[in-house]
Amino acid sequence: QVQLVESGGGLVQTGGSLRLSCAASGSPFRFGVMGWYRQAPGKQRDLVATISRGGDAHYEDSVAGRFTISRDNIKRTLDLEMRDLKPEDTGVYYCHGATFWGQGTQVTVSS
């Protein structure tokens, strides 16, 4: 069994920055594409960014240029650097790989 555990969420003002981290533990599963999703209150869970094992990254339009996704295949970690945060970035952020999800970490951006 594989566990994904996120960390790094919190409360930040508009224009601030946060770095989210996700660490995989348990069985030595080799992840392919991994991603970050977010779920705003009352809304569905939406894709924010993905990254392949080789480092090819893709971003949802509203975060492109502000967020940077990265991974370390040896350490089995996945990060999301978030800059110039806006209130609409508020939500629970989830790490995802294969069929596995983390428990989520709350990001709140105050106006």
C-alpha positions in Angstrom: 0.0 0.0 0.0 1.1 3.5 -0.8 0.4 6.6 1.2 0.6 10.2 0.0 0.9 12.9 2.7 0.7 16.6 1.9 2.1 19.4 4.0 2.7 23.1 3.7 -0.8 24.6 3.5 -1.9 27.6 5.6 -3.3 31.1 5.6 -1.6 33.7 3.4 -2.5 37.2 2.2 -3.2 38.0 -1.4 0.1 38.2 -3.2 1.8 35.9 -0.8 3.5 32.6 -1.5 3.3 29.0 -0.2 5.1 25.8 -0.9 3.2 22.5 -0.8 4.9 19.2 -0.4 3.7 15.6 -0.9 5.7 12.6 0.3 5.0 9.0 -0.8 5.6 6.2 1.7 4.8 2.5 1.9 5.3 0.1 -1.0 8.0 1.1 -3.5 5.5 2.1 -6.2 7.0 3.8 -9.3 4.8 6.8 -10.1 4.2 8.0 -13.6 2.5 11.3 -14.1 1.7 13.0 -10.8 -0.4 16.0 -10.1 -1.9 18.5 -7.7 -5.6 19.1 -7.6 -7.7 21.6 -5.6 -11.2 21.7 -4.3 -12.8 25.0 -3.5 -15.7 25.1 -1.0 -18.8 23.8 -2.7 -17.0 23.0 -5.9 -15.6 19.9 -7.6 -12.0 18.9 -7.4 -10.1 20.4 -10.3 -6.7 19.7 -11.8 -4.0 22.4 -11.0 -0.8 21.0 -12.5 0.8 17.7 -13.6 4.3 16.6 -14.1 5.7 13.5 -15.8 8.6 11.4 -14.5 10.8 13.2 -16.9 9.7 16.6 -15.6 7.3 17.7 -18.3 4.9 20.0 -16.5 1.5 21.3 -17.5 -0.6 23.9 -15.7 -4.3 25.0 -15.5 -4.6 28.4 -17.2 -5.4 30.4 -14.0 -2.2 29.2 -12.3 0.3 29.2 -15.2 3.1 31.6 -14.5 2.4 31.7 -10.8 2.7 28.0 -9.8 5.6 25.6 -10.3 5.3 21.9 -9.9 8.4 19.7 -9.3 9.2 16.2 -8.2 12.1 14.1 -6.9 11.7 10.6 -8.2 14.4 9.2 -5.8 12.8 10.8 -2.7 9.3 10.2 -4.1 8.3 13.7 -3.4 6.1 16.2 -5.3 6.1 19.9 -4.6 4.0 22.9 -5.7 5.5 26.3 -5.4 2.7 28.9 -5.4 3.4 32.6 -5.9 1.2 35.7 -6.2 -1.6 33.9 -4.5 -5.2 35.1 -5.0 -8.4 34.5 -3.0 -9.6 32.2 -5.8 -6.7 29.9 -5.1 -8.3 29.0 -1.8 -9.2 25.4 -1.4 -8.0 22.0 -0.2 -5.0 20.9 -2.3 -4.6 17.2 -3.0 -1.6 15.3 -4.2 -2.3 12.5 -6.7 -0.4 9.7 -8.4 -1.7 6.6 -10.1 -4.8 5.6 -8.1 -3.5 7.2 -4.9 -4.7 10.4 -3.2 -3.4 12.4 -0.3 -5.6 13.6 2.5 -5.4 17.2 1.4 -4.0 20.3 2.8 -5.9 23.6 3.2 -4.8 26.7 1.5 -6.6 29.9 2.4 -5.8 33.2 0.7 -7.2 36.3 2.4 -8.1 39.4 0.4 
